[in-house]
Amino acid sequence: MTNENVLELGQQNEQLKRLVELSVTLNSTLDLDDLLQLITTTATKLLDCEAASILLYDEKQPRLFFAAATGSDPKKLAEVPVPIEGSLAGTIFRTNRPIILSNVEQDPRHYSLVSEHIRFHVQSLVGVPMLIKDRVMGVLEAVNKHNGPFTERDESILTVTAAHAAIAINNARLLKTTQAALEKVNEADRLKSSFLAVASHELRTPLGIIIGYASFLREDAKGELSEHAQHVLSAALQMRSLVEDMTNLTMLETEGLMVVKPQDVAVQSFIKTACSEISEIALARDHKIVFSFQEESILVHVDPEKMVTAFVNLLNNAIRFSPTGSDITLGAVQQGDHVMVWVQDRGVGIASDKLQKIFDGFYQIEPPNTRHFGGLGIGLTIAKGLIEAQGGKIWAESEGEGKGSIFKVLLPKA
């Protein structure tokens, strides 16, 4: 083997090594700018040439643009769009075929505006299409080989480089698009939370005034006027319940806003407080609250204020979906290191395929255009969030539609 053959073999091994390194790096890099710079730099070294560049297709306009380059200012290059017709890069893009040239400036397809703009003299060139799933997404070019003309081997190496590059660029673009979409969703979510917080705050004062006057009128008025005052009071109380739901949902969704202060407290204590808060609504619908506790005092380790809110939502749910005049039963029993608390109604029931979905935010069992029971669909979401934030669990059971429901809550024992 001659010295020339040994030198060539060593050069080929070095090229293969660089291709493997490029492949590994491309698979671990998702920043698009870093990828583009890495590809052009590696192509320049692999082919021992003066410069390399990536031209990508602009889908908004039928043209190519320089996305990255070595040997010149990429920002200055990007100022000159390259036409699909009447350019070497455009020819490679349209025909999906590589090109090797030893005298570029003599070729009629040479787009001289680019060279003139950046004052770069192009003598020799090899260019290959960049393919992603049989679709040409751009062109990878190398120019001005240092020793002799570009060869078919150079074309093969550049083709392999372009194949790896196309996949990496496509993945980076997909990630960027996904991140942009996620950011829009997050921004919409922030706006929603902000709106809920402001709306609930602004509604509190007028609602308080309405409830106060309606209560006063109901107590002092007689006959039909007292009945009208009761209707106003019931509507205002329902509105206040919705406002509280909005506030609690915002608190759950905003990180760091909810502070849990657990302590040892009797289940009966926060259950009775929750019942007193919904007593007006229960009275308006002639519901009877029935207690079923096997022991006088069952202690749990929870935040009593948060548990009141959770059970107010569970009771509101039971009232909303139960027929007028029916019973709602609350009970608790110790189970090992936990306490089981339940709220049982004799209402519309829940289909088996909806037992998990009912805890999703804004989920409604009824179709929106034929609703009978009202509500925002966030009460159970709030209850679940508050209970799970304290190490508890909640689930629903029902024998089916029309057979009532029972919501079971498992809480840590004191």
C-alpha positions as CSV (number, residue, x, y, z in Angstrom):
1,M,0.0,0.0,0.0
2,T,1.5,3.4,-1.1
3,N,1.8,6.4,1.2
4,E,-0.9,8.1,-0.9
5,N,-3.4,5.2,-0.2
6,V,-2.6,5.3,3.5
7,L,-3.2,9.0,3.5
8,E,-6.5,8.6,1.7
9,L,-7.6,5.8,4.1
10,G,-6.8,7.9,7.1
11,Q,-8.8,10.8,5.6
12,Q,-11.8,8.5,5.0
13,N,-11.6,7.2,8.6
14,E,-11.5,10.8,9.9
15,Q,-14.6,11.7,7.8
16,L,-16.5,8.6,9.1
17,K,-15.6,9.6,12.6
18,R,-16.9,13.1,12.1
19,L,-20.1,11.8,10.6
20,V,-20.7,9.6,13.6
21,E,-20.0,12.4,16.0
22,L,-22.3,14.7,14.0
23,S,-25.1,12.1,14.1
24,V,-24.8,11.7,17.9
25,T,-24.7,15.5,18.5
26,L,-27.7,16.1,16.2
27,N,-29.8,13.6,18.1
28,S,-29.1,15.3,21.4
29,T,-29.5,18.9,20.3
30,L,-32.9,20.5,19.8
31,D,-32.0,24.2,19.5
32,L,-32.5,25.1,15.9
33,D,-29.8,27.8,15.7
34,D,-27.2,25.5,17.3
35,L,-28.1,22.7,14.9
36,L,-27.8,24.8,11.8
37,Q,-24.4,26.2,12.9
38,L,-23.1,22.7,13.8
39,I,-24.2,21.2,10.4
40,T,-22.4,23.9,8.3
41,T,-19.3,23.8,10.4
42,T,-19.1,20.0,10.2
43,A,-19.7,20.1,6.4
44,T,-16.9,22.6,5.9
45,K,-14.4,20.4,7.8
46,L,-15.6,17.1,6.2
47,L,-15.1,18.4,2.7
48,D,-12.1,20.5,3.5
49,C,-13.6,23.5,1.8
50,E,-13.9,27.3,2.4
51,A,-17.5,27.5,3.4
52,A,-20.8,25.6,3.6
53,S,-24.4,26.9,3.8
54,I,-28.0,25.7,4.5
55,L,-30.8,27.1,2.4
56,L,-34.3,26.3,3.6
57,Y,-37.6,26.6,1.8
58,D,-39.9,29.5,2.8
59,E,-43.4,28.0,2.7
60,K,-45.0,31.4,2.8
61,Q,-43.2,32.5,-0.3
62,P,-41.9,30.4,-3.2
63,R,-38.2,30.9,-2.5
64,L,-35.2,29.7,-0.5
65,F,-33.4,31.6,2.2
66,F,-30.0,31.2,3.9
67,A,-30.6,29.8,7.4
68,A,-26.9,29.3,8.3
69,A,-23.5,29.6,6.7
70,T,-19.8,29.5,7.4
71,G,-17.2,31.8,5.9
72,S,-19.6,34.9,5.8
73,D,-22.1,36.7,7.9
74,P,-25.3,34.6,8.0
75,K,-27.4,37.6,8.8
76,K,-26.1,39.4,5.7
77,L,-26.8,36.3,3.6
78,A,-30.3,36.1,4.9
79,E,-31.0,39.5,3.5
80,V,-30.9,38.1,-0.1
81,P,-33.7,35.6,-0.9
82,V,-32.8,32.9,-3.5
83,P,-35.4,32.3,-6.2
84,I,-36.5,28.7,-7.1
85,E,-36.1,29.5,-10.8
86,G,-32.8,30.9,-12.0
87,S,-30.4,29.7,-9.2
88,L,-28.3,26.7,-8.6
89,A,-29.8,26.1,-5.2
90,G,-33.3,26.4,-6.7
91,T,-32.4,23.9,-9.4
92,I,-31.2,21.4,-6.7
93,F,-34.4,22.0,-4.8
94,R,-36.7,21.6,-7.8
95,T,-35.1,18.6,-9.4
96,N,-34.2,16.8,-6.1
97,R,-30.7,16.1,-7.6
98,P,-27.2,17.0,-6.5
99,I,-24.9,19.3,-8.5
100,I,-21.1,19.4,-8.7
101,L,-19.5,22.4,-10.5
102,S,-15.8,23.4,-10.9
103,N,-16.5,26.8,-12.5
104,V,-19.6,28.2,-10.9
105,E,-19.5,31.7,-12.3
106,Q,-19.6,30.4,-15.9
107,D,-22.9,28.5,-15.2
108,P,-26.0,30.4,-16.3
109,R,-27.9,29.2,-13.3
110,H,-25.5,31.0,-10.9
111,Y,-27.3,33.6,-8.9
112,S,-24.6,36.3,-8.7
113,L,-26.6,38.7,-6.4
114,V,-25.7,36.6,-3.4
115,S,-21.9,36.7,-4.1
116,E,-22.1,40.4,-4.9
117,H,-24.0,41.2,-1.7
118,I,-21.6,39.5,0.6
119,R,-18.5,40.0,-1.6
120,F,-17.7,36.3,-1.7
121,H,-16.1,34.7,-4.8
122,V,-17.5,31.2,-5.5
123,Q,-15.3,29.0,-7.7
124,S,-16.4,25.4,-7.1
125,L,-19.6,24.0,-5.6
126,V,-21.3,20.8,-4.5
127,G,-24.9,21.0,-3.5
128,V,-27.4,18.3,-2.4
129,P,-31.1,18.3,-1.5
130,M,-32.2,18.0,2.1
131,L,-35.0,15.4,2.3
132,I,-37.5,14.6,5.0
133,K,-39.9,11.8,4.1
134,D,-39.4,12.2,0.3
135,R,-40.1,16.0,0.6
136,V,-37.3,18.5,-0.2
137,M,-37.1,20.9,2.7
138,G,-33.9,22.7,1.6
139,V,-30.4,22.5,0.1
140,L,-27.0,21.9,1.7
141,E,-24.1,23.5,-0.2
142,A,-20.3,23.4,0.1
143,V,-18.1,25.8,-1.9
144,N,-14.4,26.3,-2.8
145,K,-12.6,23.0,-2.1
146,H,-9.1,23.7,-0.9
147,N,-7.3,20.9,-2.9
148,G,-8.7,20.2,-6.3
149,P,-12.3,19.9,-7.5
150,F,-15.2,18.4,-5.5
151,T,-15.7,14.7,-6.2
152,E,-18.5,12.1,-6.1
153,R,-17.2,11.0,-2.7
154,D,-17.7,14.6,-1.5
155,E,-21.2,14.5,-2.9
156,S,-21.9,11.2,-1.0
157,I,-20.6,12.6,2.3
158,L,-22.6,15.8,1.9
159,T,-25.7,13.7,1.0
160,V,-25.3,11.7,4.3
161,T,-24.8,14.9,6.2
162,A,-27.9,16.4,4.6
163,A,-30.0,13.4,5.5
164,H,-29.1,13.6,9.2
165,A,-29.5,17.4,9.2
166,A,-33.0,17.3,7.6
167,I,-34.3,15.0,10.4
168,A,-32.7,17.0,13.1
169,I,-34.0,20.3,11.7
170,N,-37.5,18.9,11.3
171,N,-37.5,17.7,14.9
172,A,-36.3,21.0,16.2
173,R,-39.0,22.8,14.2
174,L,-41.7,20.5,15.6
175,L,-40.4,21.2,19.1
176,K,-40.4,24.9,18.5
177,T,-44.0,24.8,17.1
178,T,-45.1,22.7,20.1
179,Q,-43.5,25.1,22.6
180,A,-45.1,28.1,20.9
181,A,-48.5,26.3,21.0
182,L,-48.0,25.4,24.6
183,E,-47.0,29.0,25.5
184,K,-50.3,30.2,23.9
185,V,-52.3,27.7,25.9
186,N,-50.4,28.8,29.1
187,E,-51.1,32.4,28.3
188,A,-54.8,31.7,27.7
189,D,-54.9,29.8,31.0
190,R,-53.2,32.8,32.8
191,L,-55.7,35.2,31.3
192,K,-58.6,32.9,32.3
193,S,-57.3,32.7,35.9
194,S,-56.8,36.4,36.0
195,F,-60.4,37.0,34.7
196,L,-61.9,34.6,37.2
197,A,-60.0,36.3,40.1
198,V,-61.0,39.8,39.0
199,A,-64.6,38.8,38.3
200,S,-65.2,37.0,41.5
201,H,-63.7,39.9,43.5
202,E,-65.9,42.5,41.7
203,L,-69.0,40.5,42.2
204,R,-68.6,40.0,45.9
205,T,-69.7,43.5,47.0
206,P,-72.9,43.8,45.0
207,L,-73.9,40.3,45.9
208,G,-73.4,41.0,49.6
209,I,-75.7,44.0,49.3
210,I,-78.4,42.1,47.4
211,I,-78.3,39.2,49.9
212,G,-78.5,41.6,52.8
213,Y,-81.5,43.6,51.4
214,A,-83.3,40.4,50.3
215,S,-82.9,38.9,53.8
216,F,-84.2,42.1,55.3
217,L,-87.2,42.2,53.0
218,R,-88.1,38.6,53.4
219,E,-88.2,38.9,57.2
220,D,-90.2,42.2,57.3
221,A,-92.5,41.8,54.3
222,K,-95.6,39.7,54.2
223,G,-97.5,37.7,51.6
224,E,-96.5,37.9,48.0
225,L,-93.7,40.5,48.6
226,S,-92.0,38.1,51.1
227,E,-92.2,35.3,48.5
228,H,-90.6,37.6,45.9
229,A,-87.8,38.4,48.4
230,Q,-87.2,34.7,48.9
231,H,-86.8,34.2,45.1
232,V,-84.3,37.1,45.0
233,L,-82.4,35.7,48.0
234,S,-82.2,32.2,46.5
235,A,-80.9,33.6,43.2
236,A,-78.3,35.7,45.0
237,L,-77.2,32.8,47.1
238,Q,-76.8,30.7,44.0
239,M,-74.7,33.4,42.4
240,R,-72.6,33.7,45.5
241,S,-71.9,30.0,45.3
242,L,-70.7,30.4,41.7
243,V,-68.5,33.3,42.7
244,E,-66.9,31.2,45.5
245,D,-66.3,28.4,43.0
246,M,-64.5,30.8,40.7
247,T,-62.3,32.0,43.6
248,N,-61.5,28.5,44.7
249,L,-60.7,27.3,41.2
250,T,-58.3,30.2,40.8
251,M,-56.7,29.4,44.1
252,L,-56.2,25.7,43.1
253,E,-54.7,26.5,39.7
254,T,-52.3,29.3,40.8
255,E,-49.1,27.7,42.2
256,G,-48.3,29.0,45.7
257,L,-51.6,30.7,46.3
258,M,-53.2,27.9,48.3
259,V,-51.8,27.4,51.8
260,V,-52.9,24.3,53.8
261,K,-52.9,24.4,57.6
262,P,-53.8,20.9,58.9
263,Q,-54.8,20.3,62.4
264,D,-56.7,17.6,64.4
265,V,-60.4,18.4,64.0
266,A,-63.6,16.4,64.4
267,V,-65.3,15.4,61.1
268,Q,-68.7,16.5,62.6
269,S,-67.3,20.0,63.1
270,F,-66.6,20.9,59.5
271,I,-69.5,18.9,58.2
272,K,-72.0,20.9,60.3
273,T,-70.3,24.2,59.3
274,A,-70.6,23.2,55.6
275,C,-74.3,22.2,56.1
276,S,-75.0,25.6,57.7
277,E,-73.5,27.4,54.7
278,I,-75.8,25.5,52.3
279,S,-78.9,25.6,54.5
280,E,-80.6,28.4,52.6
281,I,-80.3,26.6,49.3
282,A,-81.3,23.3,50.9
283,L,-84.4,25.0,52.5
284,A,-85.4,26.6,49.2
285,R,-85.5,23.1,47.6
286,D,-87.0,21.4,50.7
287,H,-84.1,19.1,51.1
288,K,-83.5,17.3,54.4
289,I,-79.9,16.8,55.7
290,V,-79.6,13.5,57.5
291,F,-76.5,12.7,59.7
292,S,-75.2,9.1,60.1
293,F,-72.2,9.1,62.4
294,Q,-71.4,5.9,64.2
295,E,-69.2,7.7,66.8
296,E,-69.7,11.0,68.6
297,S,-66.4,12.5,67.6
298,I,-64.2,11.2,64.7
299,L,-60.9,13.1,64.5
300,V,-59.0,13.7,61.2
301,H,-55.8,15.7,60.4
302,V,-56.9,18.3,57.9
303,D,-57.3,22.0,57.2
304,P,-60.9,22.6,58.5
305,E,-61.5,25.7,56.4
306,K,-60.5,23.8,53.2
307,M,-62.6,20.9,54.2
308,V,-65.7,23.1,54.7
309,T,-65.2,24.4,51.2
310,A,-64.8,20.9,49.8
311,F,-68.0,19.6,51.4
312,V,-70.0,22.7,50.5
313,N,-69.2,21.8,46.9
314,L,-70.2,18.2,47.5
315,L,-73.4,19.2,49.2
316,N,-74.2,21.8,46.4
317,N,-73.7,19.0,43.9
318,A,-76.1,16.7,45.8
319,I,-78.7,19.4,46.1
320,R,-78.4,20.4,42.4
321,F,-79.0,16.8,41.2
322,S,-81.5,15.6,43.7
323,P,-85.3,15.9,43.4
324,T,-87.1,18.4,45.6
325,G,-88.0,17.1,49.0
326,S,-85.5,14.3,49.1
327,D,-82.9,13.4,51.8
328,I,-79.1,13.9,51.6
329,T,-77.2,11.7,54.0
330,L,-73.7,12.5,55.5
331,G,-71.8,10.0,57.5
332,A,-68.3,9.0,58.6
333,V,-66.5,5.9,60.0
334,Q,-63.0,5.0,60.9
335,Q,-61.1,2.7,58.6
336,G,-57.6,1.9,60.0
337,D,-55.3,4.9,59.6
338,H,-58.0,6.8,57.7
339,V,-61.5,8.0,58.1
340,M,-64.2,7.5,55.4
341,V,-66.7,10.3,55.0
342,W,-69.5,10.1,52.5
343,V,-72.3,12.3,51.0
344,Q,-75.2,10.3,49.6
345,D,-78.1,11.6,47.5
346,R,-81.1,10.1,45.9
347,G,-80.9,12.0,42.7
348,V,-80.2,11.4,39.0
349,G,-77.3,9.0,39.5
350,I,-74.2,8.7,37.3
351,A,-73.5,6.3,34.4
352,S,-70.5,4.0,35.0
353,D,-68.5,5.5,32.1
354,K,-68.8,9.0,33.7
355,L,-67.7,8.3,37.3
356,Q,-64.2,9.5,36.6
357,K,-65.0,12.3,34.1
358,I,-67.3,14.2,36.6
359,F,-64.2,15.4,38.4
360,D,-62.7,17.1,35.3
361,G,-62.9,20.9,35.2
362,F,-66.0,22.3,33.5
363,Y,-67.3,18.8,32.6
364,Q,-71.1,18.5,32.4
365,I,-73.0,15.3,32.3
366,E,-75.8,17.0,30.4
367,P,-75.5,18.4,26.8
368,P,-75.0,22.2,27.0
369,N,-78.1,23.0,24.9
370,T,-80.5,20.8,27.0
371,R,-79.2,21.5,30.5
372,H,-81.7,21.4,33.5
373,F,-79.4,21.5,36.6
374,G,-77.1,24.5,36.0
375,G,-73.7,25.1,37.5
376,L,-70.3,25.7,36.0
377,G,-69.1,22.1,36.3
378,I,-66.2,23.0,38.6
379,G,-67.6,22.2,42.1
380,L,-66.4,18.6,42.1
381,T,-63.0,19.7,40.6
382,I,-62.5,22.0,43.5
383,A,-63.6,19.4,46.1
384,K,-61.1,16.9,44.6
385,G,-58.3,19.4,44.5
386,L,-58.8,20.5,48.1
387,I,-59.1,16.9,49.4
388,E,-56.1,15.6,47.5
389,A,-53.9,18.6,48.6
390,Q,-54.3,17.3,52.1
391,G,-53.4,13.7,51.4
392,G,-57.0,12.5,50.9
393,K,-58.8,10.7,48.2
394,I,-62.3,11.1,46.6
395,W,-64.4,9.0,44.3
396,A,-68.0,8.5,43.2
397,E,-70.2,5.4,43.2
398,S,-73.6,5.0,41.6
399,E,-75.7,2.0,40.6
400,G,-76.6,3.9,37.5
401,E,-78.8,6.7,36.1
402,G,-81.8,7.5,38.3
403,K,-80.5,5.6,41.3
404,G,-78.6,8.3,43.2
405,S,-74.9,8.7,43.9
406,I,-72.6,8.5,46.9
407,F,-69.3,10.4,47.1
408,K,-66.7,8.9,49.3
409,V,-63.8,10.8,50.9
410,L,-60.9,9.1,52.5
411,L,-59.0,11.4,55.0
412,P,-56.0,10.9,57.2
413,K,-56.9,10.1,60.8
414,A,-55.6,12.4,63.5
